[in-house]
Amino acid sequence: MDENTWQTFAKDAPGLPAEVRKESREKGVWSRMHRKVRDVDIWVVAVRGYSLSAGGGTTPVAHVGVHLRPTHVTPGLPNICLRPRTPLGNFLKGHGVRWGFGPGTADARFDRTYRIYSWHPAQALPLLTERVRADTLEHADNGWWLRRGTLSVYPHHSRDKASISKDRYNAFVRLAKNLTGAPDSPPQAE
């Protein structure tokens, strides 16, 4: 497969990671694209729908799920969820309340911004290297999930694969490789 070509994929295509298969079957999916870059499979699933507002009306919504899986993944990786902290969580953490706020990385900016969820924090924290934290802070504003060796990112203000910049895709590829222990290679020109 040409590494510079996006191709559509079917929701039941063989070999899809569970996360991609599940999201591909959602109601409102209007685009499913796949591409391989530097030994990382990238699946982009764009979903459109409506959310109910408090007044009983509906508001159009759209989101894009970017799922990345390197060809070479270190076995036994822990599942990790990184989510932005809420204002209340930041306030309480800043005032000495530690219960229920999860492990930290000793990177003050990162720890103020994200909450780390994992059943295995002793295995998860070493994966959050300085490069992973920097790429997350700069490009993954909405956090990410690492499940079964597949990284899932849901960037803010993205409507389709074209609304995500090349720099962001490169950062997501770096994140996936750094989190899964896959060897990295330099970005290729598009």
C-alpha positions, -999 to 999 in steps of 0.1 A, spaced: 0 0 0 13 35 -9 20 53 23 7 86 10 -27 74 0 -59 74 21 -83 45 14 -118 39 27 -124 8 48 -155 -12 56 -168 -13 91 -164 -51 92 -130 -52 75 -108 -81 87 -80 -72 111 -95 -40 125 -87 -33 162 -117 -36 185 -118 2 191 -119 9 154 -145 -17 147 -168 -4 175 -166 32 164 -170 23 127 -204 8 135 -218 38 153 -248 56 139 -238 88 120 -205 76 107 -200 93 73 -163 86 67 -139 57 74 -103 62 61 -71 42 65 -35 49 58 -2 35 68 26 58 78 61 48 91 48 13 101 18 27 119 -17 19 107 -40 50 110 -78 47 109 -98 79 109 -135 76 117 -157 108 113 -191 108 130 -219 134 127 -250 135 148 -271 156 171 -270 162 208 -301 172 229 -299 205 246 -315 214 280 -343 233 263 -354 202 243 -338 213 210 -310 196 191 -275 208 183 -254 193 154 -222 177 166 -193 161 149 -162 143 161 -132 124 146 -116 94 161 -80 88 151 -68 53 159 -32 43 155 -15 9 158 22 4 151 32 -28 134 55 -37 163 39 -34 197 55 -44 230 35 -72 245 18 -67 279 12 -29 276 -11 -15 303 -44 2 292 -41 40 299 -67 67 296 -56 103 297 -83 129 302 -83 167 307 -88 177 343 -120 196 352 -117 230 367 -130 216 401 -103 188 399 -76 215 393 -89 236 422 -89 206 446 -55 193 435 -41 228 439 -54 229 474 -38 197 487 -67 173 481 -50 142 467 -76 115 471 -91 102 439 -68 122 416 -46 94 404 -9 92 399 13 120 387 44 122 365 62 150 385 57 172 354 36 200 370 21 214 338 12 179 325 -2 168 359 -23 200 362 -37 194 326 -44 157 326 -57 129 348 -42 95 343 -64 64 346 -49 30 346 -53 -3 365 -15 -6 365 0 28 373 34 14 380 36 1 344 18 31 329 38 60 344 72 50 328 55 51 293 47 88 299 81 100 289 91 137 284 85 134 246 50 117 252 41 145 276 52 172 253 34 158 223 3 153 244 3 188 257 8 203 222 -13 181 200 -37 159 220 -57 186 238 -86 162 245 -63 134 259 -61 98 245 -67 61 252 -41 34 248 -60 0 247 -46 -33 236 -17 -15 218 -40 9 199 -38 46 206 -71 65 201 -72 103 200 -102 126 196 -89 160 186 -110 191 193 -126 209 164 -120 181 139 -147 173 114 -128 149 90 -93 136 82 -85 168 63 -92 190 93 -62 175 112 -29 190 102 1 170 90 20 181 121 -7 166 143 -7 133 124 31 131 128 27 138 165 1 111 169 24 86 151 52 96 174 29 92 204 18 57 192 54 46 187 67 60 219 38 45 240 40 10 224 78 7 223 79 6 185 111 19 168 106 54 154 116 65 119 118 100 105 87 116 90 82 113 53 73 141 30 37 141 16 
